[in-house]
Amino acid sequence: MNKSESIVKLAAAFVKAQAEMSGAKKSAKNPFFKSNYANLEEVICCVKEPFAAHGLGFMQFPISGEGSAGVETVILHESGEWISGDFLLDCVKSDPQGMGSAITYARRYGLQSASGIPSEDDDGNAASAPRKPLMTKENAVAKLSASKTVDELGKAWNSIPIDLKQNEDVEALKNIRKSELTTTK
């Protein structure tokens, strides 16, 4: 990362602009991986207006190295302050098409990273979602006790985490319920 001597005004404007940005919509399709992704146009749409409203802009310059290509992304403030970073990728092919693909990919991810824009429905959102509460021994006992058939008992048992299945009381209750349900047939 490189930056101007001061980024005080840039930082203040950036915080305001970032508060107005939304996630980039995954509207482009990748048939090879059968998935959707946020393309460069979506990322630019998320940045452009909030940046402009707060005196910010960006530039991206192609860069290359031995067998790699990418971009330098520069975020500018109207005061002349700036911050930049490089993003280089190895090229699968060292022909113009391979270099162009790497540059486009680097532009999208370079701008998205530099501006802090998430992709909507990103895996990161799933990873940061609140976890389901863990099942307690009482919940496990209640599930097993409520079973009215051997099939229901099997389903209830399969829904219990392995650590609770190893609890002597829970395992004993399952065996008792199975015996009760089998003899009442």
MIBA-639765 format. One record per residue: x negated, y negated, z of N, C-alpha, C, CB in turn; residue in three letters. Coordinates in steps of 0.1 Angstrom, whole numbers, padded with zeros to 4 digits, always signed. Atoms other than C-alpha are relative to their C-alpha. Last residue first. Glycine has a CB too. Layout:
XYZXYZXYZXYZALA...
//
This chain:
-0005-0002+0014+0467+0526+0182+0011+0010+0000-0011+0005-0009LYS-0014+0005+0001+0464+0517+0219+0005+0002-0014+0000-0015+0004THR-0009-0009-0007+0432+0539+0224+0015-0005-0001-0003+0002+0015THR+0000-0013+0007+0412+0520+0198+0010+0010+0006-0014+0006+0000THR-0007+0001+0012+0422+0486+0211+0000+0013-0008-0007-0011-0009LEU-0015+0003-0003+0413+0494+0247+0008+0000-0014+0001-0014+0007GLU-0006-0012-0006+0379+0510+0237+0016-0001+0002-0006+0004+0013SER+0000-0009+0011+0370+0481+0215+0007+0013+0004-0014+0003-0006LYS-0011+0004+0009+0380+0457+0242+0001+0010-0011-0002-0014-0005ARG-0013-0002-0007+0358+0475+0267+0012-0003-0009+0001-0008+0013ILE-0002-0015-0001+0329+0477+0243+0013+0003+0007-0012+0006+0007ASN-0003-0005+0013+0332+0440+0235+0003+0015+0000-0012-0003-0010LYS-0014+0004+0003+0335+0431+0272+0003+0005-0014+0002-0015+0001LEU-0008-0009-0008+0302+0451+0279+0015-0003-0003-0002-0002+0015ALA+0001-0013+0007+0284+0432+0251+0009+0010+0007-0014+0005+0000GLU-0007+0001+0013+0296+0399+0265+0000+0013-0007-0007-0011-0008VAL-0014+0002-0002+0286+0408+0301+0008-0001-0013+0002-0013+0008ASP-0006-0012-0005+0252+0422+0291+0015-0001+0002-0006+0004+0013GLU-0004+0002-0014+0242+0392+0271+0008+0012+0004+0009-0013+0001ASN+0010-0007-0009+0225+0404+0239+0003-0002+0015-0014-0005-0003GLN-0003-0014+0002+0255+0394+0218-0009+0008+0009-0002+0004-0015LYS-0011-0004-0009+0251+0359+0233+0004+0015-0002+0012-0009-0003LEU+0004+0001-0013+0216+0355+0218+0011+0004+0010-0005-0014+0003ASP+0007-0012-0004+0228+0369+0185-0004-0001+0015-0012+0002-0009ILE+0014+0001+0002+0254+0341+0180-0007+0012+0007-0006-0013+0005PRO+0008+0003-0013+0290+0353+0181-0015-0001-0003+0004+0010+0011ILE+0001+0014-0001+0309+0351+0148-0008-0005+0012+0014-0006+0000SER+0009+0005+0010+0303+0388+0140-0002-0016+0001+0005+0003-0014ASN+0014-0004-0003+0318+0398+0173-0010-0006-0010-0001+0015+0001TRP+0004+0009-0012+0350+0378+0166-0014+0003+0003+0010+0003+0012ALA+0003+0014+0005+0352+0394+0131-0004-0009+0012+0013-0005-0006LYS+0012+0000+0009+0348+0429+0146-0003-0014-0005+0002+0010-0011GLY+0011-0001-0009+0374+0422+0173-0013+0000-0007+0001+0013+0009LEU+0002+0013-0006+0398+0410+0147-0011+0000+0010+0013-0004+0007GLU+0005+0009+0010+0393+0443+0128-0003-0014+0006+0010-0001-0012ASP+0015-0003+0001+0397+0463+0160-0006-0009-0011-0002+0015-0003VAL+0002-0013+0008+0431+0446+0165-0016+0002+0000+0005-0001-0014THR-0012-0009-0002+0445+0420+0190-0002+0013-0008+0013-0007-0005LYS-0002-0009+0011+0414+0399+0196+0011+0010+0002-0014+0008-0003SER-0012+0004+0008+0420+0372+0222+0002+0010-0012-0002-0014-0005ALA-0012-0003-0007+0396+0388+0247+0012-0002-0008+0001-0008+0013SER-0001-0015-0001+0367+0388+0222+0013+0004+0007-0012+0006+0008LEU-0002-0005+0013+0372+0351+0214+0002+0016+0000-0012-0003-0009LYS-0014+0004+0005+0376+0341+0250+0003+0006-0014+0002-0015+0000ALA-0010-0008-0008+0345+0360+0261+0014-0002-0005-0002-0002+0015VAL+0001-0013+0005+0325+0343+0233+0009+0010+0007-0015+0005+0002ALA-0006+0000+0013+0338+0309+0243-0001+0014-0006-0007-0010-0010ASN-0014+0001-0003+0329+0315+0280+0008+0001-0014+0004-0013+0007GLU-0004-0013-0004+0294+0326+0270+0015+0001+0002-0007+0005+0013LYS+0003-0003-0014+0290+0293+0252+0004+0015+0003+0006-0010+0010THR-0011-0007-0007+0289+0287+0215-0005+0004+0014+0003+0013-0009MET+0003-0014-0001+0265+0260+0204+0011+0007+0007-0014+0002+0007LEU+0004-0004-0013+0280+0226+0195-0003+0016+0000+0010-0003+0011PRO-0011-0005-0007+0279+0219+0159-0004+0005+0013+0006+0012-0009LYS-0001-0015+0000+0250+0198+0149+0013+0004+0007-0012+0006+0008ARG-0001-0005-0014+0254+0161+0141+0002+0015-0001+0011-0006+0008PRO-0014+0000-0005+0243+0154+0105+0000+0006+0014+0009+0008-0009ALA-0001+0009-0012+0206+0146+0101+0015-0001+0005-0004-0014-0004SER+0009-0004-0011+0199+0176+0079+0001-0009+0012-0015-0001-0005ALA-0005-0012-0006+0230+0170+0058-0009+0004+0012+0000+0012-0010ALA-0013+0003-0007+0221+0134+0052+0005+0013+0007+0010-0006-0009ASN+0004+0006-0013+0185+0145+0043+0012-0004+0008-0008-0013-0003GLY+0002-0010-0009+0200+0168+0017-0005-0006+0014-0011+0010-0005ASP+0014-0005+0000+0213+0137+0000-0001+0012+0010-0010-0011+0003ASP+0000-0015-0002+0250+0133-0003-0013+0006-0001+0010+0006-0010ASP-0012-0004-0006+0244+0098-0017+0000+0015+0001+0013-0006-0007GLU-0010-0005+0010+0208+0092-0026+0012+0004+0008-0006+0012-0008SER-0002-0014+0000+0190+0071+0000+0009+0004-0012+0007+0005+0013PRO-0014-0004+0005+0177+0036-0008+0001+0015+0001+0002-0005-0014ILE-0007-0007-0010+0147+0025+0013+0014+0005-0003+0001-0008+0013GLY-0011+0008-0004+0135-0002-0011+0008+0007+0011+0009-0004-0011SER+0004+0013-0004+0100+0012-0016+0012-0008+0006-0006-0007-0011ALA+0007-0001-0012+0113+0048-0017-0004-0014+0006-0013+0008-0002SER-0009-0005-0010+0140+0042-0043-0007+0001+0014+0005+0014-0004GLN-0009+0011-0004+0117+0020-0063+0009+0005+0011+0008-0005-0012LEU+0008+0011-0005+0089+0046-0064+0009-0011+0005-0010-0005-0010GLY+0003-0003-0014+0114+0075-0068-0009-0011+0006-0008+0013+0001TYR-0012-0003-0008+0129+0061-0099-0003+0002+0014+0008+0012-0006ARG-0008+0013-0001+0098+0045-0114+0012+0002+0009+0004-0005-0014ARG+0007+0008-0010+0078+0077-0107+0007-0013+0002-0014-0002-0004ALA-0003-0006-0013+0104+0098-0126-0007-0008+0012-0006+0015+0000TYR-0014+0002-0003+0103+0074-0155+0003+0006+0014+0009+0006-0011THR-0001+0014-0004+0064+0074-0154+0015-0003+0003-0004-0009-0013ILE+0006+0002-0014+0062+0112-0152+0002-0014+0004-0015+0004+0000ALA-0008-0007-0010+0086+0116-0182-0005-0003+0015+0001+0015-0002SER-0012+0008-0001+0067+0090-0202+0009+0006+0010+0007+0000-0014GLY+0004+0013-0007+0034+0108-0196+0012-0008+0003-0011-0008-0007MET+0003-0004-0014+0049+0142-0206-0004-0012+0008-0012+0010+0000GLY-0013-0004-0007+0065+0126-0237-0003+0004+0014+0006+0012-0008GLN-0009+0011-0003+0033+0108-0247+0013+0003+0007+0003-0008-0012PRO-0004+0007+0012+0011+0139-0244+0010-0011+0004+0008+0010-0010ASP+0008+0012+0002-0008+0152-0214+0003-0007-0013-0015+0002+0002SER+0007+0002+0013+0018+0178-0206-0007-0013+0000+0011+0002-0012LYS-0001-0014+0005+0029+0189-0171-0007+0001-0013+0014+0005-0001VAL-0008-0002+0012+0017+0155-0159+0000+0015-0004-0005-0009-0011CYS+0007-0008+0010+0005+0152-0123+0010+0002-0012-0004+0014+0006ASP-0005-0014+0001+0024+0124-0106-0009+0007-0010+0015+0001-0004LEU+0005-0008+0012+0012+0090-0094+0005+0014+0001-0016-0001+0000LEU-0005-0014+0000+0031+0066-0071-0004+0007-0013+0016+0000+0001PHE+0001-0008+0012+0014+0033-0063+0006+0014+0002-0015+0002-0004ASP+0005-0014-0002+0025+0008-0037-0001+0007-0013+0008+0007+0010GLY-0001-0010+0011+0032-0029-0036-0006+0013+0005-0009-0006-0012SER+0005-0013-0005+0040-0058-0013+0001+0010-0011+0009+0004+0013ILE-0003-0013+0008+0046-0094-0023-0006+0011+0008-0007-0001-0014TRP+0005-0012-0007+0047-0130-0010+0004+0013-0007+0007+0000+0015GLU+0013-0005+0005+0051-0157-0036-0006+0012+0008-0010-0012+0000GLY+0011+0008-0006+0078-0176-0018-0013+0004-0005+0001+0002+0016SER+0001+0013+0007+0104-0162-0042-0011-0009+0006+0013-0007+0000GLU-0009+0009-0006+0097-0127-0027-0002-0014-0007-0002-0002+0015HIS+0004+0014-0001+0082-0099-0047+0011-0008+0007-0002-0005-0014LEU-0012+0008-0005+0084-0061-0044-0005-0014+0002+0007+0007+0012ILE+0003+0012-0007+0057-0044-0066+0014-0007+0004-0008-0010-0008VAL-0012+0007-0002+0060-0008-0077-0004-0012+0009+0011+0009+0007THR+0002+0009-0012+0028+0006-0092+0013-0008+0001-0013-0009-0002GLU-0002+0014-0001+0038+0034-0115-0005-0007+0012+0015-0003-0002VAL-0010+0005-0009+0031+0069-0126+0002-0015-0001-0004+0004+0014GLY-0006+0013+0004+0008+0091-0147+0010-0004+0011+0007+0001-0014ALA-0011+0005-0008-0015+0120-0141+0005-0013-0005-0004-0001+0015SER-0011-0010+0000-0039+0142-0161+0012-0005+0008-0005+0013+0005GLY+0003-0012+0008-0069+0120-0152+0011+0010+0002-0013+0006+0005GLU+0013-0005-0004-0053+0088-0140-0003+0012-0008-0001+0003+0016GLY+0004-0014+0003-0025+0067-0151-0013+0003+0006+0001+0002-0015SER+0014-0003-0003-0006+0035-0142-0003+0014-0003-0003-0003+0015ILE+0006-0014+0002+0026+0021-0156-0014+0000+0004+0002+0004-0015PRO+0010-0001+0011+0037-0012-0140-0005+0014-0001-0012-0010+0003PHE+0006-0012+0000+0069-0018-0120-0010+0001-0012+0010+0012+0000GLN+0007-0003+0012+0082-0051-0110-0006+0013+0001-0010-0011-0004MET+0010-0011+0001+0106-0060-0083-0005+0001-0014+0006+0013+0005PHE+0000-0006+0013+0127-0090-0072-0010+0011+0001-0003-0010-0011GLY+0009-0011+0002+0136-0108-0040+0001+0005-0014+0003+0012+0010LEU+0013+0005+0005+0151-0142-0033-0010+0011-0003-0005-0010+0009GLY+0009+0004-0011+0179-0129-0010-0014-0004-0005-0001+0011+0010HIS-0007+0009-0010+0208-0127-0034-0009-0005+0011+0012+0007+0006ALA-0001+0014+0006+0185-0114-0061+0007-0009+0010+0009+0001-0013ALA+0013+0006+0002+0175-0084-0040+0001-0014-0004-0009+0008-0009PHE+0004+0004-0013+0211-0076-0030-0014-0006+0000-0001+0012+0009PRO-0008+0011-0005+0221-0078-0067-0004-0004+0015+0015+0004+0000GLU+0000+0013+0008+0193-0057-0082+0008-0011+0007+0006+0003-0013LYS+0010+0010-0005+0187-0029-0056+0003-0014-0006-0013+0004-0004VAL-0001+0001-0015+0217-0005-0059-0009-0012+0005-0004+0013+0007CYS-0013+0006-0003+0220-0010-0097+0001-0003+0015+0011+0008-0005CYS+0002+0014+0003+0182-0003-0100+0013-0007+0003-0003-0002-0015ILE+0009+0005-0010+0187+0031-0083-0001-0015-0002-0014+0006+0000VAL-0008+0001-0012+0217+0039-0105-0009-0006+0011+0004+0015+0005GLU-0011+0010+0002+0198+0031-0137+0008-0002+0013+0009+0003-0011GLU+0006+0013-0001+0168+0052-0126+0010-0012+0000-0011-0002-0010LEU+0010+0004+0011+0189+0083-0122-0005-0014+0003+0007+0001-0014ASN-0001+0015+0002+0205+0095-0089-0010-0004-0011-0001-0008+0013ALA+0010+0009-0006+0206+0133-0092+0004-0014-0003-0014+0004-0005TYR-0002+0014+0003+0231+0161-0099-0011-0008+0007+0014-0005+0004ASN-0002+0009-0011+0223+0198-0099+0002-0014-0005-0012+0001+0009SER-0015+0001-0003+0224+0228-0122+0002-0008+0012+0005+0015+0002LYS-0001-0004-0014+0185+0231-0120+0015+0001+0004-0007-0009+0008PHE+0010-0010-0003+0181+0231-0158+0001+0005+0014-0014-0005-0003PHE-0006-0014+0003+0214+0213-0164-0010+0011+0003+0003+0000-0015PRO+0012-0007+0004+0202+0182-0145+0004+0014-0003-0011+0000+0011ASN+0000-0014-0002+0232+0159-0143-0013+0006-0005+0012+0007-0008LYS+0007-0007+0012+0232+0122-0137+0000+0015+0003-0014-0006-0002ALA-0009-0001+0011+0258+0107-0113-0006+0007-0012+0005-0013-0003SER+0006-0011+0008+0240+0112-0080+0010+0003-0011-0001+0013+0009LYS-0009-0011+0003+0251+0078-0066-0007+0010-0009+0012-0005-0008LYS+0000-0002+0014+0223+0057-0051+0009+0012-0003-0014+0002-0006ALA+0007-0011+0005+0231+0048-0015+0002+0001-0015+0005+0013+0007GLY-0007-0012-0002+0243+0013-0008-0009+0012-0004+0014+0001-0007SER+0001-0010+0010+0224-0019-0003+0007+0013+0003-0015+0004-0002MET-0011+0000+0010+0237-0048+0017-0001+0011-0011-0001-0013-0007GLU-0013-0002-0007+0216-0042+0048+0012+0000-0010+0002-0011+0011ALA-0002-0014-0002+0186-0038+0025+0013+0003+0008-0012+0006+0009GLN-0004-0007+0013+0190-0073+0012+0002+0015+0003-0011-0001-0010ALA-0014+0004+0004+0190-0088+0047+0004+0007-0012+0000-0015-0002LYS-0009-0006-0010+0159-0067+0058+0015-0004-0003-0003-0006+0014VAL-0001-0015+0003+0141-0076+0026+0010+0006+0010-0013+0007+0001PHE-0009-0001+0011+0147-0114+0031+0003+0015-0003-0006-0006-0013ALA-0013+0005-0004+0131-0113+0065+0011+0001-0011-0001-0015+0004ALA-0006-0010-0009+0103-0091+0053+0013-0004+0005-0010+0002+0013ALA-0004-0012+0007+0095-0113+0023+0007+0010+0009-0012+0007-0007LEU-0013+0004+0007+0095-0144+0044+0005+0012-0008-0003-0012-0009LYS-0011+0004-0010+0070-0129+0069+0013-0003-0007-0005-0012+0008VAL-0012-0005+0006+0049-0110+0042+0012-0004+0009-0001+0015-0002ILE-0011+0000-0009+0016-0128+0048+0012+0006-0008+0003-0015+0004SER+0006+0003-0013-0018-0122+0031+0011+0000+0011-0007-0013+0000GLU+0006+0013-0001-0001-0105+0002-0004-0003+0014+0011-0011-0004SER-0010+0011-0003+0004-0068+0003-0007-0013-0001+0006+0002+0013LYS+0007+0013+0000-0012-0035-0008+0011-0011+0003-0007-0003-0014ASN-0008+0012+0000+0000+0000+0000-0009-0012+0000+0010+0000+0012MET
//
